[in-house]
């Protein structure tokens, strides 16, 4: 433990913060005897944690093992979380609740005053269950801040890039054996909590403090850091009169647990989820004097609508932050309210939490790393503070602390994988913390048909997506394939830029792994998700980084004759889309992508004697996909490249019109029309040297009445080739109108059609949603920022002609801009 000797030994480091009690014990509150002073001020400690890293003594959070074959059943009888689903060394955040749905505190106080948890244990054992507790003689210190990893990596053998938020590892730390390191904490920063034998805690702390990046921090800084991160303090922000729904902590309740309703207070809590509550925990921003606990919250007309539970000036934001409870009807972010400070009404506004963005490490690693990081399926905003049911753990054991509760699992089927342990020792397995999150939520069970809060729906969706991302690393190919399909549906049906931004490297790693090591079906699915990820991230730096990682593997599968045709076809589409979105200004990537696609579809070109090659079944679909992606990328090429393309490819594509495969013929015809349009953009007088023969071929296909062809094939072919023929002969294009919401775009050229069709192939029915809300598509089609409509705007629709003129002008302006980019690439290509 942090003994009194530690305080004396470090007295030269410690001076003046406000005098704070330093926890000098790992065995409970009665051991917190010594107090000392810290050298740095509260503000300096706070900012040092945000900019470097700090050590917090959190040994007052008693650690307790829960073991036995009924350990999971026992702990789930106390909390709302889904513990049975935890994987090895994985954590979750949960809440203890009472029969009235209130959030519990003081489950264990000391070894002599064992409290509620011990009483429940005796009841459980009396009913014949196999479960027991063991108090751990361990201290707990937290190392928190952005430089934590660089400091700690010097003292551990494990690669900390593999240790993601809410995962745990048992490892020596700076030579001290028996330490368990968990990536978690209570500041909003990346950090760890280290459970260390009490006899070694002074030594470990001194070794950490030897690094200039590290300083000691006290409870004052800990309180302001947790409030900036939107995290609750037990006794202030939550207590036994507060339910998880009121505290906006519904996300801690596992889906299975909501259905089984086998946790304390389940009937009350689940009914509140459905019906909503009268009050809600919210964040507040204000100016003027700082607001403190018990400050009244007023409506704009001066009526008391709630009370502040925590508040302080934010050292990072330089303004006052607070949280408290208000009437549910006034809990929406942006609502103007007032707080009563010194009997004066001060303006305030309801704010989203966290106030300062959290920086939990979710697996942002180099994609060239040999390790694969796993995303813990937990919300990255833990909450609640003070005591806790423990720290990370093994699968036969829990460690329990009082106000924060997270469980980490290790060891298959209760086996630690360590040598020289007894059967009893093998029956210990889950360490835990007790915690909560800060964002408001109100969740409804699936299938009820009840209206859900928009923010709650978003959080539920994100939780499911996190689980899908986690499943991408599962050992089961079936599980990975199901996760890829779920991500495909989610990415195509909504815009998820902010959610994906901080997870893009993890997802890219997983997709690269599926492409390299998966079977044909998995490779095809992963390639499709690659294309969707690029569309989600847009054409910025993030998308470019992802494409540079994925392009080589997409290309290698595309040109690999041993890969399945479905995988190669999917990679062809993905390579074209990703390059179009993410490498439009990178000539090298564009040139390489064009070359790889071309090397595939030239397999359909005529042989030396002029005859078309015989290809195996399924290959024409691959040739079509490669040709269409290549045509899409041709729209990015400079004039010099287009001239080369026209001279080399038009005669060969003309010959391919004789192909026996109708869909390939159609792809060839559309590509010829697009190349003609690109040629005419460069030179209005452009003409293919064998234009008469080409028109004869097109006319034949436009009037083909071959009864051996399927009726739909004949109809589609005739329609397409009539359009191609009319364009080549008369520059006439049949305009197509695409409606989405109250807006419309007009497809009035072959280039615009190829671009739209490419996005439609990737997004499928979700293309209309993305046209409404995805800035990338709106930029490409000249639609401007997403519309924010009210009833008056909806009523005043502009005419079809006005909209057509606007869209056409916007598209032409964008085409001119892209042509300038083409000119920049001309020298390279």
Buried (B, 14 or more C-beta within 10 A) or exposed (E): BBBEEBBEEBEEBBEEBEEBBBBBBBBBBEBBEBEBBBBBBBBBBBBBBBBBBBBBBBBBBBBBBBBBEBBBBBBBBBBBBBBEBBBBBBBBBBBBBBEEBBBBBBBBBBBEEBBBBBEBBEEBBEEEBBBBBBBBEBBBBBBBBBBBBEBBEEBBEBBBBBBBBBBBBBBBBBEBEBBBBBBBBBBBBBBBBBBBBBEBBBBBBBBBBEBEBBBBBBBBBBBBBBBBBBBBBBBBBBBBEBBBBBBBBBBBBBBEBBEEEEBBBBEBBBEBBBEBBEBBBBBBBBEBBBBBBEBBBBBEEEEEBBBBBBBBBBBBEEEBBBBBBBBBEBBBBEBEBBBBBEEEBBEBBBBBBBBBEBBBBBBBBEBEEEBBBBBBBBBBBBBBBBBBBBBBBBBBBBBBBBBBBBBBBBBEEBBBEEEEEEEEBBBBBBBBBBBBBBBBBBBBBEEEEEEBBEBBBBBBBBBBBBBBBBBBBBEEBEBBBBBBBBBBBBBBBBBBBEBBEBBBBBBBBBBBBBBEEBEBBBBBBBBBBBBBBBBBBBBBEBBBBBBBBBBEBBBBBBBEEEBBBBBBBBBBBBBBBBBBBBBBBBBEBBBBBBEBBBEBBBBBBBEEEEEBEEBEEEBBBBBBBBBBBBBBBBBBBBBBBBBEBBEEBBBBBBBBBBBEBBBBBBBBBBBBBBBBBBBBBBEEEBEBEEBEEBBEBBBEBBEBEEEEBEEEBBEBBBEBBBBBBBBBEEEEBEEEEBEBBEBBBBBBBBBBBBBBBBBBBBBEEBBBBBBBBBBBBBBBBBBEEBBEEEEEEEEEEEEEEEBBEBBBEBBEEBBEEBBEBBEEBBEEB
